[in-house]
Amino acid sequence: MKMSIERGTLLRALAQAQSVVERRNTIPILANVLIEAEGEQVSFRATDLDIEVVDRTAAQVERAGATTVNAVTFHDIVRKLPDGALVKLTDDGASGRLEVEAGRAHFTLATLPKEDFPVMAATDYAANFSAEARVLRRLFDKSKFAISTEETRYYLNGVYMHVSEGEEGPVLRCVATDGHRLARVDAPLPEGAEGMPGVIVPRKTVGELRKLLEDDEAQIAVSVSETKVRFATPEITLTSKVIDGTFPDYTRVIPVNNPRRMEVDATEFAKAVDRVATVSSERSRAVKLSLDEDRLVLSVNAPDAGAAEEELAVAYGDEKLEIGFNAKYLLEIASQVDRENAVFLFNSSGDPTLMREGTDTSALYVVMPMRV
């Protein structure tokens, strides 16, 4: 293999690949990126056996070929090369070394045979559809904060993507919950997604997917089967196994008739919660909300650290209510609001609270109260 590629192009392609690679693994080849050069393009493939990413880019290929090299080391070298440098890669296949040249810099890196590199088996996908990057970004960005980190409840360690029925017809829906809070976000159902099986997209995949969704105008080709999900742009293909488990019936925990309604400026609310939570104890992070006619008092009483109180003007016309929440959960939910106002719907101090973004019905959040 012999080829030349511009440093910026190479760095972009390697960045996605090396982030998939697990830093600590017992199989040496999994620390490597597979470089395949042919025609006028080169592809970089990395995997941790659960996720595979392939990044294709243009290059001047003098001699086609393939090899594997340590992804993190190679990425670090390219990152430190000067902007605009032309990087020459040469591998003769026999020496077990990859020559990297840029200007006066010259590196020799150990390689492993390309035949040892595990390529994810092809799958027949039950559904193939296309969605705008900004639509997918909203679905995953607004739901991922509620993903559980508990290993024992592994089926909650991802975002449940499925087809459901919204208020105005079929929707593509993403749901995440950790038992303390829940996020449910809808988007209009893309053409071709009707027969899609519901899948739990793992947390790491959600993080890697975010890099594909930066460009608002990009169209993402999505393919879904019972065991895998694939997201692809013309340059990058991200394939991932899905979590093998059954996502719980989340509809049971979404309250349907919470009568007490409070509307508040989302930004002001988040800032006030953040301020009073400064003195809350690290363990409980409890904040008390005291509601009265058009008035909300946020308070924290931590015997070890002190006390804090802040009053906010809100739209509230129901009977008095005192309810406590974990400050972190309140902040995370409030930070999802794109619109000016957040609408909270309460029942009692012991029941789950519902939050919506103003008049937008496509996203809702549930948070469990705590005793204060």
N, C-alpha and C positions, 0 to 999 in steps of 0.2 A: 504494500500500500504506500502510495506517495501522493500527497495533496497539500494545497495551500488554502488558508482561510483567514479572513479578517478577524482580528482579536475580539472586537465587540460582538460579532456574530457568534463566534465560538463560545464566548463567556455566557451569552444568553442561553444558548443551547445546553451548556454544561450545568448552568445554575439549577434548572429544573431536575435534571438527571441526578446530580449529586445530593439533592435534598431528599430524594426517595431512599437512597442508600442508608442502611442502618450503620451507625458508627461502630457498634460492637456486634460482631457476628462470628459464628464458629466456622462458617463456610467461606474461605478466602475469595472465591470468585464473586460472591455477592457484594464485596467492597468495590468491585470494578464496574466500569461503564464499557459497554460493547460499542465500538466504533466501526461502522460499515460504510465504506466509500465506493460509490459506483456512479457512472454517468457523470452528471453535473451536480450531484448532491451527496451529502453525508448524513448518516443518521446516528444518533447517540441513544443507546437503550440502557436503562437501569431498572433493577427490580429488588424487592425484599421478599419475594415469593408471594406476597399478598397484593402488592401494587406493582404495576409495570408502566414506565413512562418511556415513550419514544419521541425524540425531537429531531425533526428533519430540517436541514438548511442547505443553502447553495454553497458550493465550494469548487475550487479548481482541482479536479482529480486527474493526476497524471497516470497513476497506476491504481486500478481498483484493488480492494482488499478489505480485510477486517481483522481487528485485534481487540483485546480488552486490557484496560489499564486502570490503576487505582483512581476512583472518581474524585475523592476529596483532594488528593495530592495534585492531580491534573488541574482541577478547578482552581486551587490555590496558586499554582504556577501562572495560569492564564490571567487570573485576577491581578497579579503583580506585574504583568507585562505592560509596557507603555501603551497609551491609547493610540489607535490607528495602526498598530504594528501588524505586519503580515506574518502569520504563524505557519511554519512548514512542518508537517508531520510525515515521518518516514518510518516504515516498518518492513523489514525484509522477510519476516516470518520465521527465519531460521535462528536468529540470534536471541529471540525472546526479549527484545528490547525495542522501545519506541523512542525515536529521536524527535525532540521538539526544538525547533530553532525559531528565533525571532530577533532580527537585528544581530547584535553581538552575543546575545544570550543563547546558551545551548544546554539542553537537558537530555539525559538518558533515563528512561523509566522502564522498570520491569513490567513485563506483560504476562498474561496467562492465555492459554489457547481458547479461541473463540468457540470451539466445539463444546467446551465445558460450561458455557454460559447458559443458564436455564431461561428458555423463552416460554412465556405463558401460552398454554394451549389455546387454540382458536375455539370459539364457542358460537353456537347458533343462537342469535338473539331473538327473543320473543317479540320485542318492539323496537323500532328504529324511528326516531323523530328528530326534528331540528328545533332549537330554541335559542332565543337571543341571549347573549352573555349577561346582559344587565338583568334579565328575568331570573336566570339561574342564580346569579350573584345575590339578588334580593332574597330568594327562597332559602339559600344556605346561610347567608350572613345573618339573617334575622332569627334563624332557629338554632344555630350551632352553639350559642352560649348556654343552652339548657342541656347539652349532651352530658350524660353521667360519666363520672370518672371511676365509678366502682367496678372493679374487675369481676366481682361475683355476679353482678347483673349485666353480663356482657351484652345482652340484647338491647340495652339502653346506651351502649357506647358508640352511638352513631345517629344519623338523621334518617328517619323513616320517610322515604320518597314513594308516593303512591298516587293512584287516581282516586278521587273522591267526589262527592256531590256538594257543591257550594251553594250559596244562596241564589246564584243566578245560573246554575247548571254545572256540568262537569268541570273539575279543576285538577291541576297538578298540585299536589299538596306535600309540604315537608313538615314533619313533626319531630320535636326532640323533647325529652323530659328526663329529669333525674329523681322524680318523686317529690321534689320540693317546689319545682316550678316547671312550667310547660310552655312551649312556643308552638303555634300552629300558623303556618303561612301558606296562602294560596296564590296561584297564578292561573290565567286562562289555560285550558288544556290544549297543548300543541297538537297539530294534525299528526296522526300516526301513533299517538301515545295511548289510545283507548284500551288496547289489550295488554298494557304493561303490567307485569307482576309487581307487587309492592316489595321494595328492597330496603334493607338498612345499610346505608352508606357509612363506612367506618370513619371515625374522627380524623385519622391521618389522611385519608383520601379527601375528605372535605377541605383540609388544609392545603393539600397539593392542588386540588381543583381550583382554588381561589386564584392561583397564578394564571390559569387559562382564561379567567373571566374579567381581566382588566379592561379590555377594549369593549366599550359599550356597543359598538356596531357589529362585533363578531357574531357569527352564527356558530353555535356549538352543535355538532352531531352527537346525539345521545342514543346509546343502545343498551337495552336492559334484558337480562335473562334471570332465571331463578338464582343463579350462583355468581354472576358477574355484572358489572356495570362499566360502560365505556363512554368517555367524553372525548371528543376529537375536534380539533381545528385543522386546517390544511397542513400546519407545521407540527402540531403536537398531538399525540394520542396518549390518553391516560386510561389504563385499564385496571380495574380493581375487583378483587373478590368482595362479596357482600357478607355481612355478618349472618352466620347460619343460626337463626333463632326466630322466635315469633315476637313481634312488637306487641305490647299489651293494648287492650282496647282503651285508647286514650279518651274516647268520647265520654266515658263514664265519669271522668274527673272534671270535665268542663261544666261549670255551673250554668244552668239555663235560665233561671229566674232570680237573679240577685237584684233586689228592688232599690237599693240605696245607691244613688249615682253621684259621683263627684267628678267635676271637670277641672283640670289644673294645667297651667303652662308647664309643659314637659321639661323644658330646660331649667326653669326656676326651681321646679320640684326636685330634679336631680341634684342641682347645686346645694339646695337646702339639706337634703338627705345626707349628702357628702359632708357638709359642714358639721351637722350635729353628730354624725357617726364617728367623728374624730375622737371623741372621748369614750366611745362604747368599748366594752371589753372585747379583746380579740376573739375569745371563744364564741360568744353568743352574737355579737354584732347586732344587738336588738335595738330597733327604733320603734317608738310608740306613736301612732297617729291618733290624735283626738279631733273628732269632727263635730262641728256645730254649724249653725246657720251661716253659710258662705265663709267659713273660717276653718282653717286646718292648723293645728299646733303639732309640730314634730318635736318629740322630746326623747332624750336618752338619760338614763340615770345609772351610772356605773359607780358603785360605792368606792372602788379602788382609785378610779381616775377622776371622777367628778360628774358634773351634770351639764346638759345643754338643752336649749329650747329655741325654736324658731317658729314664727307664725307666718302663714301664707294666706292670701286671699284666693278663695276657690269658689266654684259654683256648686253649692250643695244645699238642698232644701229638705232633707229628711231628718229623722230624729237623731239625737246624739249617738255617737259611736266611738268606742276606743278599741283599737286593734294594733297588734304588734307584728313586725316583720323583720327578717334578716336584712340589714342595710345593703349588703352586697347584692342580694336578689333584687331588691327594689331598684338599685342603681343600674343593674344590667338590663332590667326590663325597661326602665325609663329611657335608657340610652338607645333603645331600638326605635323610638318614636321619630319618624321623619317629619311629621306634621307639628303644628304649633302646640296643640293640646292633647293631653292624655286623658282618657275617660276611664275611671275606676268604677267597678260595680261590686258593691259589698252585700253580704247577707247578714252575717253576725261575726263576732270576734273570733269564732272558732271554725268558720267555714272558708273554703277557698275563695280568693278574690279574683275577679276577671278584669283584664285591662285591654282596652282597644285604643287605636290611634285615631282620635277625632271621630269623623264619620266613616272612616275606612273600615270595611268589614272583612277585608281579605287577610288581615293579620290579627290574631288574638293571643293573649298571654294569660296564664293562670299562675298565681303564686299562693303558696300555703302560708297561713299566719303562724305566729309563734307566741307563746305566753310571755308577757312582759310584766 
